[in-house]
């Protein structure tokens, strides 16, 4: 049993952990909530110590549920949202909150306080922006750092270490300040395909000439799955593991999902280019891998060596998908707390209504789902959502109709991205879906029917945790590299073909969807 690994996935609202064997089988899984502070519109903050405590609780519970000894766990790795953790030189909290409370030391990934700074980065025309798909987002780290220096100069002056959340977690576990090539390339403008990845002139132009001193950044990034050393005595005690457990460099959560969904194709370049991954939870990410750098409209990337070795990856997505459905539930007068039971009741009622009205349910109700901007293909963080076709109906059934049509809109947004991917020359014909949306039967149906693509749902309970387990297995020496780990640990998937009878309905919806984009843009220009 001494060939088990621990995977940790930190999302927007919880930390999840799983114990996984070397074949990719999940033996035990646990979850623990994390806190979020929302002090102002577009501001979202975490407490990094609260996150670490949640990680420790989830790891201990997962091992207990797996029924294995601490000594059986030989490797651990972490994936996380691209949240920004700020610590002082001695490791103390440094506030990122306008309210000044020290515990809120982490700007959450979905925080959009730095919209103006992101626009400045885009306007620079610098080379690094070309490798962000020419689409600097306020969800990336440079705009957030610019905001921090401008608006909280005392916090900036106290900063001694600034981490992407996945790197903070490996730091807490191992004491290493190494940074993942995934986090630095995807969120910090590190050009992983070049010998010297940093462009100091860009930071100087953005007013961050002292970034390396404040953030403690390394000159070179570490590949995902690199062995960073053993757990520290304190971390081993907190996690309920042993100091024999090796710590592997982590990745951003969507990239772990891409590994879990597509890892079985590792090393098969021609095959992997035919498959895309959709990692769908609070937000959604479409991940496209290729042997050569490719861009599509509104993509982030292309990035080199940020997931599988020797492969380029470009990412498109929606900043709010699962979060949008939760917002709709909160927003409507019949909505309650958007917990799993509320979603279940709504989905059950939609299924009943569709028995009568079919796919034409609420057919005149149309939603443009850009309530938190449009990440792809328009790369417009200032975009807003639109709902057309409302009436005075405020019943529970009206909530169900709006939920259904919002789900349709989310799937049509993915279709819009897939069309952009195809227009860029990708020959993909399969969409592997992973993340929380796999538990929503409406979305899983729509991802096939509304896009017209064949979708694949991994048979593993959690593809994101599986991808992170692959990193841990490489760090522990169970496999020589990620290609080998991916092939050995990947799980098969179940294909879903689009229903032919649904095509006419969703083709019409898609034409309306595209027209709504044009109408919104016209209104913005008036």
Rosetta blueprint (number, residue, H / E / L):
1 X L
2 X L
3 X L
4 X E
5 X E
6 X E
7 X E
8 X E
9 X E
10 X E
11 X L
12 X L
13 X L
14 X E
15 X E
16 X E
17 X E
18 X E
19 X E
20 X E
21 X E
22 X L
23 X L
24 X L
25 X L
26 X E
27 X E
28 X E
29 X E
30 X E
31 X E
32 X E
33 X E
34 X L
35 X L
36 X L
37 X E
38 X L
39 X L
40 X L
41 X L
42 X L
43 X L
44 X L
45 X E
46 X E
47 X L
48 X H
49 X H
50 X H
51 X H
52 X H
53 X H
54 X H
55 X H
56 X H
57 X H
58 X H
59 X H
60 X H
61 X H
62 X H
63 X H
64 X H
65 X H
66 X H
67 X L
68 X L
69 X L
70 X H
71 X H
72 X H
73 X E
74 X E
75 X E
76 X E
77 X E
78 X E
79 X E
80 X E
81 X L
82 X L
83 X L
84 X E
85 X E
86 X E
87 X E
88 X E
89 X L
90 X L
91 X L
92 X L
93 X E
94 X L
95 X L
96 X L
97 X L
98 X L
99 X L
100 X L
101 X L
102 X L
103 X L
104 X L
105 X L
106 X E
107 X E
108 X L
109 X L
110 X L
111 X L
112 X L
113 X L
114 X L
115 X H
116 X H
117 X H
118 X H
119 X H
120 X H
121 X H
122 X H
123 X H
124 X L
125 X L
126 X L
127 X H
128 X H
129 X H
130 X H
131 X L
132 X L
133 X L
134 X L
135 X L
136 X L
137 X L
138 X L
139 X L
140 X L
141 X H
142 X H
143 X H
144 X H
145 X H
146 X H
147 X H
148 X H
149 X H
150 X H
151 X H
152 X L
153 X H
154 X H
155 X H
156 X H
157 X H
158 X H
159 X E
160 X E
161 X E
162 X E
163 X E
164 X E
165 X H
166 X H
167 X H
168 X H
169 X H
170 X H
171 X H
172 X H
173 X H
174 X H
175 X L
176 X L
177 X L
178 X L
179 X L
180 X E
181 X H
182 X H
183 X H
184 X H
185 X H
186 X H
187 X H
188 X L
189 X L
190 X L
191 X L
192 X L
193 X L
194 X L
195 X L
196 X L
197 X L
198 X L
199 X L
200 X H
201 X H
202 X H
203 X H
204 X H
205 X H
206 X L
207 X L
208 X L
209 X L
210 X L
211 X H
212 X H
213 X H
214 X H
215 X H
216 X L
217 X L
218 X L
219 X L
220 X L
221 X L
222 X E
223 X L
224 X L
225 X L
226 X L
227 X E
228 X E
229 X E
230 X E
231 X L
232 X L
233 X H
234 X H
235 X H
236 X H
237 X H
238 X H
239 X H
240 X L
241 X L
242 X L
243 X L
244 X L
245 X L
246 X E
247 X E
248 X E
249 X E
250 X E
251 X E
252 X E
253 X H
254 X H
255 X H
256 X H
257 X H
258 X H
259 X H
260 X H
261 X H
262 X H
263 X H
264 X H
265 X H
266 X L
267 X L
268 X L
269 X H
270 X H
271 X H
272 X H
273 X L
274 X L
275 X E
276 X E
277 X E
278 X E
279 X E
280 X E
281 X L
282 X L
283 X L
284 X E
285 X E
286 X E
287 X E
288 X E
289 X E
290 X E
291 X L
292 X L
293 X L
294 X L
295 X L
296 X L
297 X L
298 X L
299 X L
300 X E
301 X E
302 X E
303 X E
304 X E
305 X L
306 X L
307 X L
308 X L
309 X L
310 X L
311 X L
312 X E
313 X E
314 X E
315 X E
316 X E
317 X E
318 X E
319 X L
320 X L
321 X L
322 X H
323 X H
324 X H
325 X H
326 X H
327 X H
328 X H
329 X H
330 X H
331 X H
332 X L
333 X L
334 X L
335 X L
336 X L
337 X L
338 X L
339 X L
340 X H
341 X H
342 X H
343 X H
344 X H
345 X H
346 X H
347 X H
348 X H
349 X H
350 X H
351 X H
352 X H
353 X H
354 X H
355 X H
356 X H
357 X H
358 X H
359 X H
360 X H
361 X L
362 X L
363 X L
364 X L
365 X L
366 X E
367 X E
368 X E
369 X L
370 X L
371 X L
372 X L
373 X L
374 X E
375 X L
376 X L
377 X L
378 X L
379 X L
380 X E
381 X L
382 X L
383 X L
384 X L
385 X L
386 X E
387 X E
388 X E
389 X L
390 X L
391 X L
392 X L
393 X L
394 X L
395 X L
396 X H
397 X H
398 X H
399 X H
400 X H
401 X H
402 X H
403 X H
404 X H
405 X H
406 X H
407 X H
408 X H
409 X H
410 X H
411 X H
412 X H
413 X H
414 X H
415 X H
416 X H
417 X H
418 X H
419 X H
420 X H
421 X H
422 X H
423 X H
424 X L
425 X L
426 X L
427 X L
428 X L
429 X L
430 X E
431 X E
432 X E
433 X E
434 X E
435 X L
436 X H
437 X H
438 X H
439 X H
440 X L
441 X H
442 X H
443 X H
444 X H
445 X H
446 X H
447 X H
448 X H
449 X H
450 X L
451 X L
452 X L
453 X L
454 X E
455 X E
456 X E
457 X E
458 X E
459 X L
460 X L
461 X L
462 X L
463 X H
464 X H
465 X H
466 X H
467 X H
468 X H
469 X H
470 X H
471 X H
472 X H
473 X H
474 X H
475 X H
476 X L
477 X L
478 X L
479 X L
480 X L
481 X L
482 X H
483 X H
484 X H
485 X H
486 X H
487 X H
488 X H
489 X H
490 X L
491 X L
492 X L
493 X E
494 X E
495 X E
496 X E
497 X L
498 X L
499 X L
500 X H
501 X H
502 X H
503 X H
504 X H
505 X H
506 X H
507 X H
508 X H
509 X H
510 X H
511 X H
512 X H
513 X H
514 X H
515 X H
516 X H
517 X H
518 X H
519 X H
520 X H
521 X H
522 X H
523 X H
524 X H
525 X H
526 X L
